[in-house]
Amino acid sequence: MILTIFQWLSRLFLAGVFFYSGYIKIREPLQFAVALSGYQLIPESLILPIATYFPWIEILLGIAILIGWKLRYFAAGATALLLFFSLLLAITYLRGIDANCGCFSFDDPITPLTILRDGLIVIPAIYLLLEGRIRMRFKP
């Protein structure tokens, strides 16, 4: 019972994160492109295509997690994506680049707190990825 509740809370939380994050970026694709450019890690030729299409991937990922379709696979995708985001933020910060995160707003500079926040968001995704194994361990 408690695992089912935790699964639903994780799904709702992650879906909300991906919906909101995607929505912000869809509303302001040029601002998202500026944020991506600020990382100084992405080739300039890819910035606009990523800024245009990636937010839709985030929204679709949120929908898939919310409805639970192929949940383990989409949780794996969410986990990989969130870890990748955290790594990009950490690399940018450690390089001393003053950049904007662009995750949930376009006025969110990359700081250790931003990296920690994004790193913690991965916990529900990891739980959903490993949930089947966790349930087997706690099966009566």
Residue pairs with C-beta under 8 A, 6 or more apart in sequence:
3 131
3 134
3 135
3 138
6 127
7 127
7 128
7 131
9 124
10 124
10 125
10 127
10 128
11 65
11 66
11 68
11 71
11 124
11 128
12 66
13 124
14 62
14 65
14 78
14 121
14 124
14 125
14 128
15 62
15 63
15 65
15 66
16 62
17 62
17 121
18 58
18 59
18 61
18 62
18 65
18 78
19 58
19 59
19 62
20 104
21 55
21 58
21 103
21 104
22 55
22 56
22 57
22 58
22 59
22 62
23 55
23 59
24 32
24 55
24 104
24 105
24 106
25 32
25 51
25 54
25 55
25 58
25 102
26 55
26 56
26 59
28 106
29 48
29 51
29 52
29 55
30 51
31 102
31 106
32 51
32 55
32 102
32 106
33 47
33 48
33 50
33 51
34 100
34 106
35 99
35 100
35 101
35 102
35 106
36 42
36 47
36 50
36 51
36 102
37 44
37 47
38 92
38 97
38 98
38 99
38 100
38 102
39 88
39 92
39 97
39 99
40 92
40 95
40 97
40 99
41 88
41 91
41 92
42 50
61 74
61 77
61 78
61 81
64 70
64 71
64 74
65 71
65 74
65 75
65 78
65 128
71 128
71 131
72 128
72 129
72 131
72 132
75 125
75 126
75 128
75 129
75 131
76 129
78 125
78 128
79 122
79 125
79 126
79 129
82 118
82 121
82 122
82 125
83 122
85 103
85 118
86 115
86 118
86 119
86 122
89 101
89 110
89 114
89 115
89 118
90 115
92 99
92 110
93 110
93 111
93 112
93 115
97 110
98 109
99 109
99 110
100 106
100 107
100 108
100 109
100 110
101 108
101 109
101 110
101 114
101 118
102 108
103 114
103 118
108 114
127 134
